[in-house]
């Protein structure tokens, strides 16, 4: 077990299997020293944990937990490409999308679920640039979607 996965275990979390794509794409692609994930939804065992708009059907607190699940799924996608999460040198960028009720403006707090998890399990390597964007709707009516870009150690 990698040090990153051990840290997840300390937090009571486990790395899930890679989420199956819902369209014509792959979960992650490596280009040189970088791995780019596709947008990851809050999916467990092939099912969305929740649906709807944040600030309406989904509370901001629930959405923050869903963003954490998205980050876990993104880490699984990275692992599928590089084999060992300990090879991550830096999370370079996180992009989070929040399906938002018209008056909801708390997107940054929601995406903190992903950012905080990455910081907890990767330490300094988890510190990243980020965008948190409110959108009208996401695939499958998901409340949140997260993608990450990481720099990895060369083999």
N, C-alpha and C positions, 0 to 999 in steps of 0.2 A: 504494500500500500504506500502511495506517495505521501510526502509530508503534507501536501495540500489536502489530500483525502483524509489524512489523520486529523487535520484541523477541522474539516467538515464534521467528522465523527465526534470530535469534542463538542461541537455545537449541536449535536443530535441530528445531523443531516447526513444523507448519503448521496453520492453522485448517481443520478438516474441513468438508465440506458438513453442513447441518443433518440430524441423525438423524431418520429418519421415525418418527412416533409408532407405538406398538404397540397403541394402543387409541383411545378416543374423546376426544381432547384435542389441543391444539396445543403446539408446542415452547416458545413464549413468548408472553406477553401484556404489552402496555404499558398502564399506568393512570397518567395524568398524567406525572409526572417519574420514575416507577418502571417497571422491567421485571422481571417475575417469570417464571422459567423453570419448566417442568415438570421432574420428576426426570429426570436424564440418566444413562443407563447407559453402561458402558464398551464402546461399539459403534464398530467401524470397518468401513466399507463394508457396513453392514447386518448385521454379525455380532458377537456378543459375543466379546470377547477371551478370556474365561475364565468358568467357572461354578463354583458350589459355595460352601461356607462358609469364611470366613476363620478360620484356626486349625485347620482340618481339611484340606480339599482345596486351599485357597489360602493361601499364606504371607502374613504381614503385609506383607512387602516387595513381593510381587506386587500385593497389594491397594492399597498406597500408589500404585503406578504406575497401577493401574486408576482410582483416584480422580483422578489427574491427567488421564487421558483423559476422565473424566466432566466435569471442569472445562473442558477444551477444547471438548467438545460443548456445554456450557452457554454458553460464549462465542460459539460459532457460532449458537446459538439467539438470543442477545441481538442479534448482528449482523443476523440475519434480520428483526428488528423495527426497529432504529434505523439500519441501513445502515453505520455507521462506529463501530468500537469506541473511537475516540478521544473519542467523546461521553460515555463513562462518566466520571462525576464520582466515584462511590464504589460499591464493592461493600458493600452494607449488611449482608447476612446470607448465610451459607452454611449449608445443612442437609445433613448427610451421613448416609446409612444404610449400615450394614455388616451383611451377612448373616453371623452369627457362630456359631461352634461354641459349645456351652453354657458352656465354661470360658474363652472368649476375652474379654479385657477391654481390648484395645488399640485400641478404636475411634478415639480422638483421634489416635493416631499414623498410622492409616490415612488419615483425612480430611485430615491434614497434606499429603498429596499434592496435593489440590485447593487448599488454603489457600496453600501455598508457591508454587504456580504462579501464582495470582492476584497474590500479592505481587511475584513476579519480573517479571511482564509489566506490571503496573499501578502499581507503586511504592506511594506513600501511598494512592492511590485503591483499592488492593487490600486494605487493612487492613479487617477486617470482624468483626462478631459471628458466632458459630457454635454449632451444635449437632452433636454426633457421637453417633449412636444405634445401638445394637446391636439387630438384629431377627432373627426366626426365618428368614424367607425374603423374597426380593425377586423382582420380575417376571422371568420367563425363567430363574430360578435365578442371577441376577447376583450377584456378591459385594459390589458397592457401587453406590450411587446417590447423585447429588449434585444439589441444586437451588440456584440463587442468586437473589438479589434485588439489583438495582443501581439507583442513581439516575443519571439521564442529564441532560446539558445540553439545555435547550430549543432547538428549531430556530429 
